Amino acid sequence: MKLHISVARQAMTVFDDQGEILREYPVSTAKAGVGEVSGSLQTPRGRHIIRAKIGAGQPENTVFVRRRPTGELWSPALGEEFPGRDWILTRILWLSGREAGCNRLGCVDTMRRYIYIHGSPDSAEMGVPGSHGCVRMRNADIVELFDLVPCYSEVEITED
């Protein structure tokens, strides 16, 4: 199984092992564009794998901080209470770069940058850049994707 994320289209395509399209999802990548350097708030390009899957069995809208559920469920009221918070909800697919010097090791290490594919509040717009570097998805979509893809699935993030 392979995932392709197009920054230009703000879309994710999931392919089976024969290269057939299984699913397509709207996503939201970084508001600051693409880039690999730690602290840039940009979405890293290149070849990655899903290194860890976090949140199995949690209810939709479960709030995560540092990859741990906080006990909160996101709601519009909670969103209003913490307006500047970067919401990581429902499920996390933690990415790890596969290209040394590009998105792996040193100051460009995707995993050390804590770059995820994760759920977002229903109010978060998909199809336009808006994240702090991660790849945001709708909650129902991340639940479906989480159950579909195994750990170590390939993820390629491109500008086209």
ABEGO torsion letter per residue (X at the ends): XBBBBBAAAGBBBBBBAAGBBABBBBBBBBAAEBEABBGAGBBBBEBBBBABBBGBGBBBGBBBBGGBBAGBBBBAAAAAABAABBBBBGBBBBBBBABBGAABEEAABAAAAGBBBBBBBAABBBGBBABAGBBBBBAAAAAAAAAABBBGBBBBBBAX
